[in-house]
Structures are given as structure tokens and as C-alpha cells.
Amino acid sequence: MAQETIPPTSAEATPPPTDVVIVPESDPKPPPPEEKPAVTETPASDEKKSEVEKETKPEAETEMPQSVSFKEESNLVSDLSDPEKKALEEFKQLIASAIKNREFELPPPPVVEEEKPKTEETKAEETKAEESKTEEPKADESKTEEPKAEEAKTEELKTEETKVEEPKEEESKTEETVIEEPKTEEKEVVIEEDGAKTVEAIEETVVPVSSTATGTTPEDTKVVAKEEAVPSATQDQPVDEVAAALEEVSIWGVPLVGDERTDSVLLKFLRAREFKVKDALTMLKNAVIWRKQFGIESLLEEDLDLQEMNRVVFTCGVDRDNHPVCYNVYGEFQNKDLYEKAFGDEEKRQRFLKWRIQYLEKGIINQLNFKPGGVCSMVQVTDLKNAPSLGKHRPVTKQAVTLFQDNYPEFIAKKVFINVPWWYLAVNRMMSPFLTQRTKSKFVFAGPSKSADTLFRYIAPEQVPVQFGGLYREGESDFTISDAVMEVTIKPSSKNTIDLPLSENSLLVWELRVVGAEVSYGAEFVPEAEGGYTVIVQKTRKLILADEPVIKGSYKTGETGKVVLTIDNTTSKKKKLLYRTKTKCSAE
């Protein structure tokens, strides 16, 4: 699958006429059943409120279409079926043949004659030439008549000689032709100097005589010329020798012949064309030639001066299967200055397209591993919150969709759309019948209230950026992505407590987040010794969405005990609690 590029109305996999691609949601697991409220009864006001919300909630959040979940295919040859193995071997043979025939090279540029500006002298010459055109045919006729007359005379002399003389053996005929050759050549040269015969005519008379003298016919001469013209690459040579002799053909740094990573690359093109070998070869050749024409190698080193776009497209962490995750945040284009810098005119749109391709190429080279069993695809998360509607970006969106679809096949392991507006589903119902099951099964859609939970199915919370509901923050010193996060579901109208043990002379550090907030939070230290005093670490307070999403706390003590975190959910909705801890030794 190709990569997604720019604003929200396109998905790289398939370019629809409306620039919007929507496919059914794909879940590796069925959605968990709605948990019943705790024993504590929900207040009547909350019940009425939930009923009203359910009635007014957009369809996008109440029901999300589902499709058969997608399982990424293996890039190991041993895992392929027999027909797929056969197709791969045939594909390799066709590629080797195409390399020998130099079919991956750029076509020669068309010859364009430059028109020189006409001066007064050239105009005068043209007028003279036009005036003399009426006289030229006469001169040509006289010139053509003279050589015809000479040829007729020579033919008459030959016929008279054959009538008088008796037929001789073949040897004598060849001798006569050999002796007569210089005479005819000298005679024709003299005539040519007088302007009666052209050089082309001389060559036509000389070549047949020489071929007769050497005992070979003109047809034999043509055959020999063809054999000499056949390049050495077409001779029966081992594929490896021919590939080494010619220029190495590679894509994403992977040679198309004789490398352990080659199979992973070739399988992408085969799967993109449903293992139709000839179609896959055409796609591969076009991709290699496009890369040369577009100048991918030089583009990697080019400075396009679009550092601000790193807020729009960026890579952060990996998913649960170790695929790198790329985020596309189209709400950033609400900034008018940023939008104009990317799409203000045609030149800026093309520069943005080059930047997006450059970013993708660097990600493929630096983060993917095409070795057998390696990770050779990525996960894309597209945030549609506050995404701009169709505008100046529409032409470059169409162009990007086509380029990514044709030249970057099967690079998407999963594509997750979050904060999906309700109208996306209507478009989905129209576009879904035109998409393949392979494409549809890779896509997942989630409304605003389900976005965080949907991301956590595929990406661990410690790998998800804070802005999307996770705990990852750039520059965080106490915790890293290697520190696992615990997930707890807090039922509606219930109170949860979490005990964090603390040893003697130690420092406990923790951080937590309640997705959706609207809960009460408090923390206290309870000593293990009898008669000890409980210490309030954090007074109970209400957490709201406007607060900092991640709450940090710490407590240092000289005695053994525990820190108790209390989360009180008084709403009628379940909440997701994320937390992690770390204990450090304290000298004091």
C-alpha cells in the first residue's frame, strides 16, 4: 500500500474521484462487551444524561463498520504457498532477463531541434529558394536521365558480348567480375565528379560486386552484421555474471538480483498485483524508472526548508509487532501560515510533495529491514481532528495518492484513522464496494471517544504520544518508552485504589493518566508499622480535561510502607487508567 500524504480527504491505498477513501473498520479483536455499572447505583440525573447522549450521539461513534481483521503476510519464502513460490521464481527470471536487456534504464530523451530566430538575411535566402524551386525539377530530371542512359548503354554492351562469346565456367565469370570491378568503380567516380551520379549510387554498384568476388551473397552479409551487433549480454551466461557486468539495479538500497533482502522487496510487488507476474514486472520497471526520473537519490540530500512540517508528519515509537508508527496530524493545517507555505501556489505544492516523498524514503531506509523475517512495513495513524476541507491541497493530494500507490506497494501494515467525523461513514459506504478485501482489512476507523482505546489495541500506551491519549512525552527524564505502562479499566460510579509498595530509604516516582478525565484523584502514604501515621501526599481533587493530561508524583521515606492512589469515577462511563512507577534508592 502506498503512504498517505496530506490533508484528510485522501488515503494512499486507493485514489477515489472525491479524494476521500473510507473503508470499514478492521479490529483484530471484537470490541469488549459493555461492562455493567458497579453495585453502587448511578444517580437518576446521570441516567437521564446518558440516555440523552445516546440519542444525540452521531452515528460515527455509536456504530463503526467492521471487516475481517488483517494479518500481515510473511516475507519468508518458506511460508509461501507452492503457487506463490512458483510465481516468485518466475518473477526473478523475468527480472534477470530485463536487466540483461537494459529495460530498467531511462529511455533516451527525445531530440528537439531548436528553432533559430529568423534574420533579414535568412528571410531573403528563403525567398530566393522558393523562387528557384520551379527550376530545380528540370535540373534534377537532366541529372537523373544521364545515369539512366549510361546504365542502358552498359547493359546493351553486356548483352552483345554474351551473344557473341560462348558461355564459360563459373571460375572464369568470377575472374571477369573481379577484373572489371576497378574499371566500373573508376568510371563511376569520374562520372560522379561531373555531377552525373551520386555517392549513394556508387555504393550500390560496388557492394554487390565485392560480395560476389568474395563468394558471399548480400543476404549472408546481413546475417553476419546482425550477429556482430548482438550484445554480449544476450549470450548464454549465468545470471549472476550478467547482473554483475551490467549496472546494478536496486530499489531502496536492495539489489533486484542476488541479495538476501531481494525476496522481501519482490513480494511487495507481487502481492500488489495479486501474484500476476507480468503485471508485477511492469509495476517494478515503472517504479525503478520513475525513481530515476524523479531524482530520488539526489532528493535524499536536498534541503527543502520545511522544518515546520515535522508537526504535520512525524514518526514516534513502534506498535506491538515492532512496526514503526508514522503520525499524520492534519489539524495543524488550521494554521493559515503553515497551510500557505505548503499549498500557496504550484511551486509550493510540488515542494511539499517532494518533502513528503523525501520523508517517506528516509523512513524506509532508516527504519525498515528487508531481511527475511525482518520488519518491512509500517503503521500509519491519521488524525482527522480539525482537518481542513478540500482546498488548494486537492491537486497535490491526487498526485501524491497516485505516486504512492504506484511506487510504494504494501508498505502499510495497518492504517488507523482517529477522531473520525460522522460524515466519513457515509463516504465509506459508497467507496467500500470498490476496494479489495486486502485494502479494507488494513484500515481502522475510530470516533473521538474511541480513539485512544483503538490506538492501544495496536500500540502500547508508553509508545503513544500524549496528544493521542498515551504517556510518551519528548524530553521526559524519569520514564522512557522501555518503562511499561499498566492499564486499568475503572467502572462507572466506582472507586479504585492502587497500592504501590515502598521499601525503606527509597524514593518512589509515579505518573498516571485517566483518559477522558472527569474523575477525582488522591494519594497517601500508609506505613507498614503499627501505630504509624498516614501521610497525605496528594489531596483529593477533581481532574478535568483542561488539566495537564499526565500527573506526576513522588514520595521519599525512611520506613517501609506503601503509597495508595485513589481514583473515584462518579460518571456513568467507564474510564481508562494508565500508570507506571519507578523506585530509586535514597541515601538519606
LOBA-592608 format. One record per residue: residue in one letter; x, y, z of N, C-alpha, C in turn. Coordinates in steps of 0.1 Angstrom, whole numbers, plus 5000, padded with zeros to 4 digits. Layout:
! LOBA-592608
AXYZXYZXYZ
...
END
This chain:
! LOBA-592608
M500949885000500050005000500950125000
A500450224994501150354994500950435006
Q501750535008501650615020500750725019
E500150765030499250875030500051005030
T499551105023500351225022499851335030
I498851395025498351525030496951525033
P496451645035495151655043494151545041
P493151555049492451435054491651365044
T491551425032490551365023491151265013
S492251205017492851105008493450995017
A493450875012494150765017494950705006
E496250675009497150644998496750514991
A496050434998495850304992495150304979
T494050384978493250394966492850534963
P493050594951492650724949491250734943
P490250764951488850784946488650914939
P487550924932487351054925487151174934
T486751154946486451264955487651294965
D488751224963489951244971489751184985
V488651114988488351055001488250905000
V489050845008488950695009488550655022
I487450585023487050535036486750385034
V487250315044486950165043486550125057
P485850005058485349955070486449945081
E486049955093487049945104487449795105
S488749775108489249645110489749625124
D489249535131489749515145490349375146
P491549365152492049225154491249155165
K490549225173489749165184488349225183
P487349145187485949205187485949305199
P485149415197485049515208484649455221
P485249485233484849425245483349465249
P482649365255481249395258481149505269
E480149585268479949695277479849645291
E480749685300480749635314479549705321
K478949625330477749675338478349765349
P477549865353477949955363478249885376
A479049945385479249885398478049875406
V478149805418476949785426476349925430
T477250025432476750155436475850205424
E474550245428473650295418474050425412
T473850445399474050565393472950665396
P473250785399472150885402471250895390
A470050935393469050945382469351055372
S470051155377470451265367471451205357
D472351125362473351065353472650975343
E471650895347470950805338470250885327
K469550995331468851075321469951135311
K471051175317472051235308472551135298
S472851015303473350915293472450875282
E471050875286470050855276470050965265
V470151085270470151195260471351195251
E472551165257473751155249473651045239
K473050935243472950825233472050855222
E470950935224470050975214470751075204
T471551165210472151275202473451235196
K474051125200475451095196475451065181
P476451115174476551085159476650945157
E476250905145476350755141477750705141
A478750795138480150755137480650705150
E480050745161480550705174479750585180
T478550565175477750465180478050335173
E478150335160478350215152479550235142
M480550155143481650165134481650035126
P481650045112481649925104482849845107
Q482749715106483849625108484149535096
S485349495095485649405084486549295090
V486849195081487749085086489049145089
S489649105101490849155105492049115096
F493049195094494149165085495349115093
K495949015088497148955094498248975083
E499249045087500349075077500948945072
E501148935059501748815053503248815056
S503848695057505248675060506048705048
N507248755050508248775039509248665038
L508948555045509848435044509348345032
V510248305024509848225012509348095017
S509848045028509347915033507847915037
D507348035040505948045044505048065032
L505548075020504648095009504047965004
S502947974998502347854992503047814979
D502847694974503547654962503347744950
P502047784947501847874936502648004937
E502648054950503348184953504848164951
K505448054955506848024953507148024938
K506347954931506547944916506448084910
A505548164914505448304908506648384912
L507248364924508448444928509648404919
E509748264917510848224909510748274894
E509548274889509348324875509648474875
F509248544886509448684886510948714886
K511748634893513148654894513848634880
Q513348534873513848514859513548624850
L512348674850511948794842512748914845
I513048934858513849054862515249034857
A515848914858517248894853517248924838
S516248874831516248904816516049044813
A515249114821515049264819516349334822
I517049294832518349364835519349344823
K519449224818520349194806519949284794
N518649304792518149384781518149534784
R518549564796518649714800517249774800
E516249704804514949754804514649844816
F515549854826515449934838516050074836
E516650094824517350224822516350324816
L516750454818515850554813515850554798
P514650584793514550594778515350714773
P515850714761516650824756515750944754
P516351064757515451184756515151214742
P513951264739513551304725514451414720
V514751404707515551504700514651624696
V514951734701514151854698515051954691
E514751994679515552084671515152224675
E516152304679515952444683515752524671
E514652604671514452694660515152834662
K516052864653516852984654515953104649
P516153214656515353334651515753374637
K514753404629515053444615515453584614
T516553604607517153734604516653784591
E517053904587516653954574517353874563
E518653834566519453764556518753624553
T518353554564517753424562516453434555
K515653544558514453564551514653574536
A515653654533515953684519516353554512
E517253464519517653334513516453244511
E515453254520514253164519513453204507
T513353334505512553384493513253344480
K514653354480515353304468515153164465
A515153084476515052934475513652904469
E512652974474511252944469511152984454
E511853094450511753134436512453024427
S513552964432514352874424513752734424
K512652704432512052574433511552534420
T510952634412510352594399511452544389
E512652594390513752554381514452424385
E514452384398515152274403514652144397
P513352114395512951984390513551954376
K513752064368514352044354515751994356
A516552064364517852024366517951884371
D517051844380517051704386516751604375
E515851644366515551544356516651524347
S517451624343518551614334519651524341
K519751544354520851464361520451324362
T519151294364518751154366518751084352
E518451164341518451094328519751054324
E520851124327522151094322522650954328
P522550934341522950804346522150694341
K520850714338520050614332520450574318
A520850674311521350654297522650574298
E523550604307524850534308524650394312
E523650374321523450234326522850154314
A521950214306521350144295522450104285
K523450194282524450164273525350044278
T525650044290526449934296525749804295
E524449804298523649684297523649624282
E523449724273523449674259524749614255
L525949674259527249614256527349474262
K526849454274527049324281526249224273
T525049264269524149164262524749124249
E525449224242526049184229527249094231
E528049114242529149024244528648884247
T527548874255527048744258526548664246
K526048744236525548674224526748624215
V527848704215528948664206529748554213
E530148574225531048484232530248354236
E531048244237530448124243530448124258
P529448054265529448054279530747994285
K531248054296532448004302532047944316
E533147874322532847814335532747924346
E532247884358531947984369533248054373
E534447984373535648044377536048164369
S535848144355536148254346535248374348
K533948344351533048454354533448534366
T533848464377534248544389535548624386
E536448564378537648634374537348764367
E536348754357536048864349535448974358
T534548934367533949034376534949104385
V535949024389536949084397537849184389
I538149144377538949234369538149364365
E536949344362536149454358535749554369
E535849504382535449594393536149724393
P537449734393538049864394537749954382
K537449894370537149974359535750044361
T534849974365533550034368533550134379
E534450104389534550204400535150334395
E536250314387536950434382535950514373
K535250444365534350514356533250584363
E532750524374531650584382532250704389
V533450694394534050804402534150924393
V534650904380534751014371533451074368
I532450994366531051044363530551124375
E530851074387530351144399531051284400
E532351294396532951424396532251524387
D531751474376531051554366529651594371
G529251534382527951564388526851484382
A527151374375526051294369525651184378
K526451144388526051034397526351064411
T525551014421525751054435526550944442
V527050974454527850884461527050754465
E525750774468524950654471524850564459
A524750614447524750524436526050444434
I527150504437528450434436528450324446
E528050344458528050244468527150124464
E526050154458525150044454525749954444
T526650014435527249924425528449854430
V529149914439530449854444530149734453
V529249754462528949644473528649514467
P527649504457527349374452528549304445
V529349384438530549324431531549264441
S531749334452532749284462532149164469
S530849154471530349044478530448924468
T530248944455530348834446531748784445
A532748874446534148844445534548754456
T534048784468534448704480533648584482
G532648554473531948434474530748434484
T530348554489529248574498528148654492
T526948624495525848694490525448814499
P524748914494524349024503523548984515
E522748874513521948824525522948774536
D523948694531524948644541525648764548
T525848874541526548984548525649044558
K524349054556523349104566523349014578
V523348884576523348794588524548814596
V525748824590526948844597526948974605
A526349074599526249204606525449204618
K524349124617523449114628524049034640
E524848934637525448854647526548944654
E527249024647528249114653527549214662
A526349264658525649364665525049314678
V524849184680524249134692525149154704
P524649224714525449254726525849124734
S526949134741527449014748526448974759
A525549064764524649034774523648934770
T523348924757522348824753522848684751
Q524148664752524748534751524348454763
D524548324762524248234773525248244784
Q524948324794525848354805525048334818
P525748294829525048284842524448424846
V523248414852522548544856523448624865
D524148564874524948644884526048724876
E526648664866527748724859527248844851
V526048824844525448934836525049044845
A524449014857524049124866525249204871
A526349134873527549194878528149284867
A528049234855528649304844527949434841
L526649434842525849554839525749644852
E525149754850524949844861523949784871
E524349784884523449724894522149794895
V521049724895519749784896519249754910
S518849854917518449834931517249934934
I516549904945515449994949515449994964
W515450114970515550134985516850064990
G517950074982519250014986519249864985
V518249794979518249654978518449614964
P519449544960519649494946518449404942
L518049404930517049324925517449184922
V518749154923519249024920520348994930
G520248874936521348814944521648874957
D520548924964520748974978519748904987
E520048885000519148815009517848905011
R517949025009516749115011515849124998
T516349064987515649084974514149024975
D514048904981512748844981511648934988
S512049004999511049085006510549194997
V511449254989511049364980510249314969
L510649194963509849144952508449104956
L508349044968507049004973506049124974
K506549244977505649354978505049384964
F505749374954505249404940504349294936
L504649164939503849054936502449064943
R502449094955501249104963500349224958
A501049324954500249444950499549414937
R500049314929499449274917498849134917
E498549084930497848954932498648844925
F499948854926500848744921500748724906
K500348824899500348824884501748874880
V502548784875504048814874504348924864
K503648914852503949014842503549154847
D502349164853501949294859502849344869
A503349254878504249294888505549344882
L506049274871507249324865507049464859
T505949484852505649624847505649724858
M505049694869505049784880506449814886
L507249714887508549724892509449814883
K509349784870510149864860509750004860
N508450034861507950174861508450244874
A508450164885508850234898510350264897
V511150174892512650204891512950324882
I512250324870512450434861511950564867
W510750564874510250684880511250734890
R511850654898512850694908514050774902
K514450724890515550784883515050924877
Q513850924872513351044866513151154877
F512551104888512251204899513551244907
G514551174905515851204912515851174927
I515351054930515251014944516651024952
E517650974945518950974952519451124956
S519251214947519651354950518651414959
L517351374959516351434968516651404982
L517251284985517551254999518551355006
E519351414998520351515003519851655002
E518651684996518251814994517551875006
D517852005009517252085020516052165014
L514852115018513652185012513052295021
D513752315032513352425041511852415045
L511452295050510152275055510152215069
Q510952265078511052205091509752215099
E508852315096507652325103506752205100
M506952135089506052015085506351905095
N507351905103507551795112506451795123
R505651895124504451895133503351825126
V503351815113502251755105502451605103
V503751575100504051435098505351405106
F505251305115506351265123506251115127
T507351055130507450915134507750915149
C506950825156507150815171506950665175
G507950605180507750465186507450365176
V507050245181506650125173505350075179
D504749985171503449925175503849795183
R502849715186503049595194503749485186
D503849495173504549405165505849465159
N506249575166507549635163507649715149
H506449745144506449835132506649975136
P507450055129507450195132506150265129
V505850365137504550425136504750575131
C504050605120504050745115502750815117
Y502750935122501551005125501351115115
N500151135111499751245102498751335109
V499051455112498251545120497751655111
Y496651645105496251735095495551865101
G495251855114494651975121495652085122
E496952055120497952155121497852255109
F497152215099496952305087495852405090
Q495252415102494452525105495252655107
N496552635109497452745109497552795095
K497052915092497052965078498352985072
D499353035080500653055075501352925071
L501052815079501652685076500952635063
Y499652655062498952605051499452675038
E499652805039500052875027501552835023
K502352805033503752765030503752635023
A502752555026502752415019501952415006
F500952495005500052484993499652614987
G500452724990500052854985500052864970
D500952804963500952804948501552674943
E501652664930502052534924503452494928
E504352594929505752564933505852514947
K505052574956505052534970504452394971
R503352364963502752234964503652124960
Q504452154949505452054944506552034954
R506952144961507952134971507552044983
F506252064987505651984998505651844994
L505251814981505251674977506551614977
K507651684973508951634973509351614988
W508951704997509351685011508651555017
R507451535013506751415018507351285013
I507751285000508451174994509851155001
Q510551265003511851255010511651195024
Y510651245031510451185045510151045045
L509350995035509050855034510250775030
E511050825021512250745017513250735028
K513450835036514350825048513750725058
G512450725060511850635069512050495065
I511950465052512050325047513550285048
I514450375045515850335046516350315060
N515950405069516450405083515750315093
Q514450285090513650215100513150085096
L513250045083512749915078513949825075
N513649695077514649595075514049485066
F514649485054514149385044514749245045
K515449215055516049085056514848985059
P515048855056514048755059513648765073
G512348775076511848785089511848925095
G512449015088512549155093511249235092
V511249355097510149445096510249525084
C509349515075509449585062508249665058
S507449695069506249785066506049865079
M505049955078504950045090503450065092
V503150125104501750165108501650315106
Q500450355101500250495099498950535108
V499050645115497950695123497650835117
T496450845113495950975107494951035116
D495251155121494351235130493551325121
L492251315121491351395113490751505121
K491151525133490551635142490951775136
N489951855133490051985128490851995115
A490751885107491351885094490651975085
P491452045076490752145067490052065056
S489052135050488352075039489052095027
L488552045016489252055003489552194999
G490752214994491152354991492352344981
K493352424983494452434974495252304974
H495152224985495852104985495351984977
R494152004971493551894963494351844952
P494951934943495751874932496951794936
V497651844946498851774951498451644958
T497251644964496751524971496551414960
K495851444949495651344939496951294933
Q497951384931499251344925499951254935
A499951294948500651214958500051074959
V498651064959498050934960498450844949
T498450894937498850814925500350774926
L501250864930502650824931502850724942
F502250734953502450634964501850504961
Q500750504954500050384951500950304940
D501550374931502250304920503650264924
N504250334933505750324936506050274950
Y505150264959505450214972504350114976
P504449994970503349894973503649824986
E502549794993502549705005503449755016
F503449885018504349935029503449965042
I502149945041501349975053500849845059
A501249825072500849705079499449735085
K499249855089497949895095497850045093
K496550095091496350235089495150265098
V495450355108494450385119494050525117
F492750555115492150685114491550715128
I491950825134491350865147490650995146
N489751025156488951145156488151165143
V487551055138486951055125485551125127
P485251225118483951285118482851195113
W481651225117480551135114480351115099
W480551225091480351215076481251115069
Y482351075076483250985069482550855066
L481650815075481050685073480150685061
A479550795058478650805046479550785033
V480750845033481550825022482150685021
N482350625033482850485034481850395027
R480550405030479550315024479550325009
M479950445003479950454989481250394983
M482350414990483650374984483950224987
S483450164998483850035002483749924991
P482649924983482449824973483549824963
F484349934961485349944951486749904956
L486849874968488149844974488249694976
T489549644975489749504977489749464992
Q489449334994489449295008490749315015
R491849305008493149325014493349475019
T492849565010492949705014491949735026
K490749695025489749725035490249665049
S490849555049491149485062492349555069
K493049645062494149715069493749845075
F492549885073492150015077491250005090
V491450105099490650105112490250255114
F488950265117488450405120487850405134
A488150525140487650545154487150685156
G485950705162485450835165486250895177
P485951025180486751095190486751015204
S485650965208485650905221486350765222
K486550705210487150575210488650575205
S489150695202490450705195491550645204
A491650685216492750635225492650485227
D491450435230491350285232491750215219
T491350265208491650195195493150195193
L493850305195495350305194495950205203
F495450195215496150105225495949955221
R495049925212494949785207496249745199
Y496749845192497949825183499249875188
I499149985197500350045201500350055217
A501350025223501450035238501350175242
P500650205254500450345258501750425260
E502850355264504150425266504750475253
Q504250415241504750455228503850555221
V502650585227501650675221501950815226
P502050915218502251055223501051105231
V501351195240500351245249499151305242
Q499351365231498251435224497251335219
F497651205218496751105213496251005224
G496551045237496050965248497050885255
G498350885250499350805257500150875267
L501350825270502150885281503550925275
Y503750915262505050955257505151105255
R506251155261506551305260507951315257
E508251395247509651425243510351505254
G511551455258512251525268511951475282
E511151375284510851325297512051255303
S512351285316513651235322513451115331
D512351105338512150995347511750865341
F510950875330510450755323510850755308
T511050635303511250625289510250525283
I510350505270509450405263509750265268
S510850235274511150105279510450075292
D509850175299509150165311507750135308
A507350005311505949965307504850035315
V503750055308502550115315501550015318
M500950025330499849935334498550005330
E497549925325496249975321495149915330
V494350005335493249965344491950025339
T490849945339489550005335488850035347
I488450155349487650205360486150205357
K485350125364483950115360483250245364
P482050255358481250375361480850375376
S480850495382480350515396481050415405
S482350415404483150325413484450395417
K485050335427486350395432487350285432
N488550315426489650225425490850275433
T491550175440492750215447493950125441
I495050185441496250125436497350135446
D497850025451498950015461500250005455
L501150105458502550105453503450085465
P504049955466504949935477506250015477
L506650055489507850135491508750085502
S509950055498510949995508511550105516
E512350065526513050165535514150245527
N514250375530515250455524515150455509
S514050485504513850475489512950595485
L513050625472512250725465511350665455
L510050685456509150635447508650745438
V508750715424508250815414507150745406
W506050815404504950755395504350865387
E503750825376502950905368501650835363
L500650905362499350845358498550935348
R497650875342496750945333495350875332
V494350955333492950895332492450955319
V492250865309491850905295490350955297
G490151075293488851135294488651215307
A489551205316489551275329488151265336
E487651375342486351385349486351275360
V487451265368487451175379488151255391
S488051195403488751255414489951175417
Y491051245422492351175424492951215437
G493551125444494251155456495351045459
A496351085467497450985471497851005485
E498250895492498650905506499650795509
F500550815519501450715523500950645536
V500950515535500550435547501750355552
P502250375564503450305569503050165572
E504050075572503749935575503749905590
A504449985598504549965612503250005619
E502849935629501649965636501750095644
G500750175644500750295651501450415643
G501850385631502450485622501350585617
Y501850695613500850795608500750795593
T499550805588499350815574499650955569
V500350965558500751095553500051125540
I499351245539498651275527499751335517
V499851265506500851305496500151395486
Q498951375482498151455473496751465477
K496251585480494851605484493951565473
T492851505476491851465466491351585458
R491451575445491051685436490351635424
K489551715418488851675405489851705393
L489851605385490651615373489751645361
I490051745354489251785342490051785330
L489451795318490151785306491151905304
A490852015310491752135308493052115316
D493152015326494351995333495451935325
E496651935330497651855324497251715323
P497451655311496951515309497651415318
V498951435320499751335328500051395342
I499751325352500051365366501251295371
K502251365377503451305382503451325397
G504051225404504151235419505351165423
S505851195436506951125442506851125457
Y507451035463507451035478508750955483
K509451025492510650965497510450935512
T510850825517510650785531511850705536
G511950705549512950615556512350495561
E511050465560510450345566509650275555
T509350155558508650065548507150095549
G506550095537505150115536504650115522
K503550185519503050185506502350325503
V502350355490501650475486500350425479
V499250485484497950435479497350555470
L497150515457496550615448495050575447
T494150685448492750665448492150735436
I491350665428490650715416489150695418
D488450805418486950795420486250835408
N485550745401484850775389483350785392
T482950915392481550935396480650945383
T481150935372480350945359479750805356
S478950815345478250685341479050615329
K480250665327481150605317482350545323
K482750435317484050375322485250455317
K486250445325487450525322488750435321
K489650475313490950405312492050475320
L492550405330493650455338494950395334
L495950485331497350445327498250495338
Y499150405343500150445353501350355352
R502450415357503750345358504550405370
T505450315375506150365387507650325385
K508450385394509950355394510450395408
T511250295414511750315427513250335426
K513750435433515150475434515650465448
C516850425450517450425463517750565468
S517550585481517750725487518850705498
A519850795497520950785507520450835520
E519550935520519050995533518050905540
END
